[in-house]
Amino acid sequence: MQPTHPETETNDSPSKPSRVGGFRRAILRGLGVVLPPLLTIAVLIWAWSTIESYVLSPIESSIRSAIVKGVSHRKTFSQVPSGATPTGERRLDGFSYQGDRYVPDPTGRRFLPEYVVKVVNENADRFGPYTASPASANAFWHRYVELEYMPRSVVVPVFLIVFLTLLYFVGRLFTFGLGHWFVRSFDAAILRIPIVNKVYGSVKQVTDFAFSEREIEFNRVVAIQYPSKGIWSLGFVTGNGMREISLTTGEPMLSVLMPTSPMPMTGFTVTVKRSEAVDLDLTVDEAIQFVVSCGVVVPPQQRYEHPNSVKSVAANQPVALSSKRQS
């Protein structure tokens, strides 16, 4: 039997895990760099798609239909009108009437101005390669109105200006007075409907937290031992405690909102002694990020590496080197 060489075992075995670990760390770091902007773009695209599908497109379609009805009413014929001049021997050759030449639509049952068909056919590429050609006079008129009266380069900016203006006035109207009472009454009515109240209540909590100004002003971020001794939790100071509690304890008290992860808009309000609250060098936004990420996102000024872990790593390094030298 040939003697085994421990050098090969000790040299080969650590290299594979280290390569795999390095590859995995590189992948995770790449995801950490790429995912935030991609998710941000995805959320913005989703928001715009929702607004476009449920707000812009119905409004655009209604306005276009109204324009088509008004424009095509006097310039679409099912029969050759009296006083028209035929342009050929057959009916499908079209005719001239009041200075415009009229041609049949693809069905052959209605006539429309030739310039409408010409404009639509010349701009067919603007609707994409998978869009079918208009199959009727009404379809030609819709395409024509979209090209001549309602191009997207005009519709989208106008829609954004009008939409943001309406949001501004709605926000101003329903913040105070009768508008505020109407919103509260509407919310109360919706929350009485079974099943719907669950969805509406959850969505309203998220939107109120994301878009509304905080009615509760957080003074500072503190850490207290909650829910039991030895367990430290982040909280937002909302004010001083109640007077009777302070008189009973004989110490100043603080009212602290304890947010829950990963939805900080819910939580508990506790009253603690001011001496038991530890002020943290954190902004409210940094604390919210910490709570939402379940403790993964830690601000740079609060990052701390335990000294025992550093010592253990340093102590293990000479042992590994000495084992390699002996091998």
C-alpha positions as CSV (number, residue, x, y, z in Angstrom):
1,M,0.0,0.0,0.0
2,Q,1.3,3.4,-0.9
3,P,1.2,6.0,1.9
4,T,-1.4,8.7,1.6
5,H,-0.3,12.3,1.3
6,P,-2.1,14.5,3.8
7,E,-0.9,17.6,1.8
8,T,-3.4,16.9,-1.0
9,E,-6.3,16.4,1.4
10,T,-5.6,19.6,3.4
11,N,-4.9,21.7,0.3
12,D,-7.8,20.5,-1.9
13,S,-10.6,20.4,0.6
14,P,-10.6,24.0,1.8
15,S,-10.3,25.4,-1.7
16,K,-13.6,24.2,-3.0
17,P,-15.8,25.6,-0.2
18,S,-13.9,28.9,-0.4
19,R,-14.5,29.1,-4.2
20,V,-18.2,28.3,-3.8
21,G,-18.5,30.7,-0.9
22,G,-16.8,33.5,-2.9
23,F,-19.0,32.8,-5.9
24,R,-22.2,32.9,-3.8
25,R,-21.1,36.1,-2.0
26,A,-20.4,37.8,-5.4
27,I,-23.9,36.7,-6.6
28,L,-25.5,38.1,-3.5
29,R,-23.6,41.4,-3.7
30,G,-24.6,41.7,-7.4
31,L,-28.3,41.1,-6.4
32,G,-27.9,43.7,-3.7
33,V,-26.7,46.3,-6.3
34,V,-29.1,45.4,-9.1
35,L,-32.4,44.7,-7.2
36,P,-33.1,48.1,-5.6
37,P,-33.2,50.0,-8.9
38,L,-34.9,47.2,-10.7
39,L,-37.6,47.0,-8.0
40,T,-38.0,50.8,-8.1
41,I,-38.5,50.8,-11.8
42,A,-40.9,47.8,-11.6
43,V,-43.0,49.6,-9.0
44,L,-43.1,52.8,-11.1
45,I,-44.0,50.8,-14.2
46,W,-46.8,49.0,-12.3
47,A,-48.1,52.3,-10.9
48,W,-48.2,53.9,-14.4
49,S,-49.8,50.8,-16.0
50,T,-52.5,50.8,-13.4
51,I,-53.2,54.5,-13.9
52,E,-53.1,54.1,-17.7
53,S,-55.4,51.0,-17.7
54,Y,-58.0,52.3,-15.2
55,V,-57.9,56.1,-15.7
56,L,-56.2,57.3,-18.9
57,S,-57.5,54.6,-21.3
58,P,-61.2,54.9,-20.4
59,I,-61.0,58.7,-20.5
60,E,-59.1,58.6,-23.8
61,S,-61.5,56.2,-25.3
62,S,-64.6,58.2,-24.3
63,I,-63.2,61.5,-25.7
64,R,-62.1,59.8,-28.9
65,S,-65.5,58.2,-29.4
66,A,-67.2,61.6,-28.9
67,I,-64.9,63.3,-31.4
68,V,-65.4,60.4,-33.9
69,K,-69.2,60.7,-33.5
70,G,-69.1,64.5,-34.1
71,V,-66.6,64.4,-37.0
72,S,-67.8,61.3,-38.9
73,H,-71.5,62.1,-38.6
74,R,-71.7,64.2,-41.8
75,K,-68.8,62.6,-43.7
76,T,-69.8,58.9,-43.7
77,F,-72.4,57.6,-46.1
78,S,-74.0,54.2,-46.6
79,Q,-75.4,55.3,-50.0
80,V,-74.2,57.6,-52.7
81,P,-75.8,61.0,-51.8
82,S,-77.7,63.0,-54.3
83,G,-75.5,65.5,-56.1
84,A,-72.4,63.3,-55.8
85,T,-70.2,62.7,-58.9
86,P,-69.3,59.1,-59.4
87,T,-65.6,58.5,-60.1
88,G,-66.1,55.3,-61.9
89,E,-68.7,53.0,-63.5
90,R,-69.0,50.8,-60.4
91,R,-70.4,51.8,-57.1
92,L,-67.2,50.7,-55.3
93,D,-65.2,53.1,-57.3
94,G,-66.3,55.9,-55.0
95,F,-67.6,59.4,-55.7
96,S,-66.8,63.0,-55.2
97,Y,-69.0,65.1,-53.0
98,Q,-68.6,68.7,-51.7
99,G,-65.0,68.9,-52.7
100,D,-63.9,65.6,-51.1
101,R,-63.4,62.2,-52.8
102,Y,-65.1,59.3,-51.0
103,V,-64.0,55.7,-51.1
104,P,-65.6,52.5,-49.7
105,D,-64.4,51.0,-46.5
106,P,-63.2,47.4,-46.4
107,T,-66.7,46.1,-45.9
108,G,-67.9,47.9,-49.0
109,R,-71.1,49.1,-47.2
110,R,-70.0,52.6,-46.2
111,F,-68.1,55.5,-47.8
112,L,-65.7,57.8,-46.0
113,P,-63.3,60.5,-47.2
114,E,-60.2,59.4,-49.0
115,Y,-57.9,61.6,-46.9
116,V,-58.9,59.6,-43.8
117,V,-57.9,56.3,-45.4
118,K,-54.7,57.9,-46.7
119,V,-53.6,59.3,-43.3
120,V,-54.3,56.0,-41.5
121,N,-52.5,53.9,-44.1
122,E,-49.4,56.2,-44.2
123,N,-49.1,56.0,-40.4
124,A,-49.8,52.3,-40.0
125,D,-46.3,51.6,-38.6
126,R,-47.0,53.8,-35.6
127,F,-49.5,51.2,-34.3
128,G,-47.0,48.4,-34.2
129,P,-46.5,45.4,-36.4
130,Y,-49.1,43.2,-34.6
131,T,-52.0,45.7,-34.9
132,A,-54.6,44.7,-37.5
133,S,-55.7,47.0,-40.2
134,P,-59.0,48.8,-39.7
135,A,-61.9,46.7,-40.9
136,S,-64.6,49.3,-41.0
137,A,-65.3,53.0,-41.6
138,N,-65.7,53.5,-37.8
139,A,-62.3,51.9,-37.2
140,F,-60.7,54.2,-39.8
141,W,-62.2,57.2,-38.1
142,H,-60.9,56.1,-34.7
143,R,-57.4,55.7,-36.0
144,Y,-57.7,59.1,-37.8
145,V,-58.8,60.9,-34.7
146,E,-56.1,59.3,-32.7
147,L,-53.4,60.4,-35.2
148,E,-54.7,63.9,-35.9
149,Y,-56.4,65.0,-32.8
150,M,-55.2,62.8,-29.9
151,P,-51.5,61.7,-30.4
152,R,-49.9,60.2,-27.3
153,S,-47.3,63.0,-27.4
154,V,-50.0,65.4,-26.5
155,V,-52.5,63.3,-24.6
156,V,-50.0,62.0,-21.9
157,P,-48.6,65.5,-20.9
158,V,-52.1,67.0,-20.8
159,F,-53.4,64.0,-18.8
160,L,-50.6,64.3,-16.2
161,I,-51.2,68.1,-15.8
162,V,-54.9,67.6,-15.4
163,F,-54.5,64.6,-13.2
164,L,-52.0,66.2,-10.8
165,T,-54.1,69.4,-10.7
166,L,-57.2,67.3,-9.7
167,L,-55.2,65.5,-7.1
168,Y,-54.1,68.8,-5.6
169,F,-57.6,70.3,-5.4
170,V,-59.1,67.0,-4.1
171,G,-56.5,66.9,-1.4
172,R,-57.2,70.5,-0.5
173,L,-61.0,69.9,-0.6
174,F,-61.1,66.7,1.5
175,T,-58.6,67.8,4.1
176,F,-60.7,70.2,6.0
177,G,-64.4,71.0,6.7
178,L,-67.2,69.3,4.8
179,G,-64.8,67.4,2.6
180,H,-63.0,65.8,5.6
181,W,-66.4,64.9,7.0
182,F,-67.4,63.3,3.7
183,V,-64.2,61.2,3.6
184,R,-64.7,60.0,7.2
185,S,-68.4,59.1,6.4
186,F,-67.4,57.2,3.2
187,D,-64.7,55.3,5.1
188,A,-67.1,54.3,7.8
189,A,-69.7,53.1,5.3
190,I,-67.1,51.0,3.4
191,L,-65.8,49.5,6.6
192,R,-69.3,48.2,7.4
193,I,-69.4,46.0,4.3
194,P,-68.2,42.4,5.0
195,I,-65.1,41.1,3.2
196,V,-64.7,44.5,1.4
197,N,-63.8,46.1,4.8
198,K,-60.8,43.8,5.2
199,V,-59.3,44.7,1.8
200,Y,-60.2,48.4,2.0
201,G,-58.9,48.8,5.6
202,S,-55.5,47.2,4.8
203,V,-55.1,49.3,1.6
204,K,-56.0,52.5,3.4
205,Q,-53.5,51.8,6.1
206,V,-50.7,51.4,3.6
207,T,-51.7,54.5,1.5
208,D,-52.2,56.6,4.6
209,F,-48.7,55.7,5.8
210,A,-47.1,56.1,2.4
211,F,-48.7,59.3,1.2
212,S,-50.3,61.2,4.1
213,E,-48.4,63.5,6.4
214,R,-47.9,62.0,9.8
215,E,-50.6,63.2,12.2
216,I,-48.4,61.9,15.1
217,E,-45.1,63.8,15.1
218,F,-42.2,61.6,16.3
219,N,-39.9,63.6,18.6
220,R,-37.0,61.1,18.6
221,V,-36.1,57.4,18.3
222,V,-35.4,55.5,21.5
223,A,-34.7,51.9,22.6
224,I,-36.6,50.4,25.5
225,Q,-36.7,46.9,27.0
226,Y,-40.0,45.7,25.5
227,P,-41.9,43.3,25.7
228,S,-39.7,42.1,28.6
229,K,-36.5,42.8,30.3
230,G,-33.4,42.0,28.3
231,I,-35.2,42.4,24.9
232,W,-34.5,45.8,23.3
233,S,-36.9,47.3,20.8
234,L,-37.1,50.5,18.8
235,G,-39.8,53.0,19.5
236,F,-40.8,56.5,18.5
237,V,-41.4,59.1,21.2
238,T,-44.8,60.7,20.7
239,G,-45.0,62.8,23.8
240,N,-44.9,62.9,27.6
241,G,-46.8,60.3,29.5
242,M,-50.1,60.8,31.4
243,R,-49.9,63.0,34.5
244,E,-51.4,60.4,36.9
245,I,-48.9,57.8,35.8
246,S,-46.0,60.2,36.4
247,L,-47.4,61.0,39.9
248,T,-47.7,57.4,40.7
249,T,-44.2,56.4,39.6
250,G,-42.6,59.6,40.8
251,E,-40.7,60.0,37.6
252,P,-41.2,61.7,34.2
253,M,-42.8,59.3,31.7
254,L,-42.7,59.0,27.9
255,S,-45.3,57.8,25.5
256,V,-43.6,55.5,23.0
257,L,-45.0,54.0,19.8
258,M,-43.6,50.5,19.3
259,P,-43.8,49.7,15.5
260,T,-44.1,46.1,14.3
261,S,-42.1,44.5,11.4
262,P,-42.4,44.6,8.5
263,M,-45.5,47.0,8.6
264,P,-44.6,49.9,10.9
265,M,-47.9,51.6,10.5
266,T,-49.2,49.1,13.1
267,G,-47.9,48.6,16.6
268,F,-48.5,49.4,20.3
269,T,-48.3,52.5,22.4
270,V,-46.6,52.1,25.8
271,T,-45.7,54.4,28.6
272,V,-42.2,54.0,30.1
273,K,-40.0,55.8,32.5
274,R,-37.8,58.4,30.9
275,S,-34.8,57.0,32.6
276,E,-35.4,53.6,31.0
277,A,-35.4,54.9,27.5
278,V,-32.1,55.0,25.6
279,D,-31.9,57.8,23.0
280,L,-30.5,56.5,19.6
281,D,-28.6,58.4,17.0
282,L,-31.2,57.6,14.3
283,T,-33.5,59.6,12.2
284,V,-37.2,58.6,11.9
285,D,-36.7,57.4,8.3
286,E,-33.6,55.3,9.3
287,A,-35.6,53.7,12.1
288,I,-38.5,52.9,9.8
289,Q,-36.1,51.3,7.3
290,F,-34.7,49.2,10.1
291,V,-38.2,48.1,11.1
292,V,-39.4,47.4,7.6
293,S,-36.3,45.4,6.7
294,C,-36.6,43.4,10.0
295,G,-33.3,44.6,11.2
296,V,-31.3,43.9,8.0
297,V,-30.8,47.6,7.0
298,V,-28.7,49.2,9.7
299,P,-27.5,52.8,9.4
300,P,-23.7,53.2,9.1
301,Q,-23.4,55.1,12.4
302,Q,-25.1,52.2,14.2
303,R,-23.2,49.3,12.7
304,Y,-21.3,47.4,15.3
305,E,-19.1,44.3,15.0
306,H,-18.9,42.2,18.2
307,P,-15.3,42.2,19.5
308,N,-15.5,38.5,20.4
309,S,-16.1,37.6,16.8
310,V,-13.1,39.6,15.7
311,K,-10.9,37.9,18.3
312,S,-12.1,34.4,17.3
313,V,-11.3,35.1,13.6
314,A,-7.9,36.5,14.5
315,A,-7.2,33.5,16.8
316,N,-8.1,31.0,14.1
317,Q,-5.9,32.5,11.4
318,P,-2.5,31.5,13.0
319,V,-3.7,28.0,13.5
320,A,-4.7,27.7,9.9
321,L,-1.3,29.0,8.7
322,S,0.6,26.8,11.0
323,S,-1.3,23.7,9.8
324,K,-0.5,24.6,6.2
325,R,3.2,25.0,7.1
326,Q,3.4,21.7,8.9
327,S,1.7,20.0,5.9
